Amino acid sequence: MSSQKQFQALSAPRGVPDYVPPQSATFYHVRQTYVDQAHLAGYQHLELPVFEDTTLFARGVGESTDVVSKEMYTFTDRGNRSVTLRPEGTAGVMRAVIEHNLDRGQLPVKMAYYGPFFRYERPQAGRLRQLQQVGVEAIGVDDPALDAEVIALADRSLRAIGLRQFRLELTSLGDSTCRPAYREKLQAFLFDLDLDAETRRRAEINPLRVLDDKRPEVQEQLADAPLMLDHLSGPCREHFETVTGLLDDLGVDYTINPRMVRGLDYYTKTCFEFVHPLLGAQSGIGGGGRYDGLMAQLGGQDLSGIGYGLGVDRAVLALEAEEVDLAAQQSRVEVFGVALGAEAKRAMVGVVDRLRQAGISADMSFGDRGLKGAMKGADRAGARWALVLGDQELAAGEVAVKDLAAHTQENVGLDKLAEYLSQQR
């Protein structure tokens, strides 16, 4: 029996996905496209901490939400401080804006961010403990035109990755001028229902959250519940109608859903969600809304804001459901070098390096593979061109350039290779 220890193979924690080739190409494409679309609209990059003071999320997200009460990864560090892995991005963005006085300059402050977020949930398809999102926030101006821009930007981002079968749902949650009266009406209605103790407690803290209860026995009782859209103040109704009018002008399709409730407490006025019908129970692929009062609640100026978060993981699932195979469309490199012999390989290392310096993606065959095996490597890399360099080509100062799509070949001088390939693109 061997004296060496036998170690059990390790795997990623439950609910924490790996993205490996070829699916990682789809993941990267989705995330980068979301970011690029945000930058086109003037949103600047913000890099957020992965963990923050727990108080930020308890105060900013809302203690009555499932996110805070059940799903946060919270722990005490060595300094006896309570810190939490970020469950969402808006509260952290707002904290950064306040801390660095970004709200003291030109408004709105337009920020974009991306990365992993963490929620302790029961893992299933589309519901992960480490989820990836791209978000934007526009802070400092209460303007329905900004609401329309943010919603249209999210819609455009989803279409840019290739999705078509999603649905945009839209509503208004009112503000401090009309929500208190509606809250009383809703609570009066809820307290007459046959609710369990936990749901009744939720109705006392934040009755809107009860409308989001997915249990059939609760939803059946909520059929006649009063709706916020029917109790908006004049200014809130005008704001909402302006937003929908602008979306009509922009050609953004939407469905008004008066029963929509987002999972975070800070939303006011415009609220929206993108739903994909092919994803089953976890159909939300992104959403957001306006959050008047959040900045003041976190110790800053009393400025409004609006933003969204688009899920990268669920977008990947949605693309698969629509049978959009982005991975098959992605090439790893444009050029793949095949060297025949030791001297040719040494020269090919320099050729590939010069191509990369010229902005042309390139790789080469390593090891002692023959021509046939190396050409298979070029196919697997999705390369458009294969470069074949042997002793004869090396002596002539040339390389054979094979166009793998057109099935043609041409010898090109090594000193003119980068220029030649750039012209053929």
Beta strands, then each sheet from edge to edge (+ up, - down):
strand 1: 44-45
strand 2: 51-53
strand 3: 74-76
strand 4: 82-85
strand 5: 109-118
strand 6: 130-139
strand 7: 167-172
strand 8: 255-256
strand 9: 268-275
strand 10: 284-290
strand 11: 305-311
strand 12: 335-339
strand 13: 362-364
strand 14: 385-389
strand 15: 398-403
strand 16: 408-413
sheet 1: 1+ 5+ 6- 11+ 10- 9+ 7- 8-
sheet 2: 2+ 4- 3+
sheet 3: 13+ 12+ 14+ 15- 16+
end
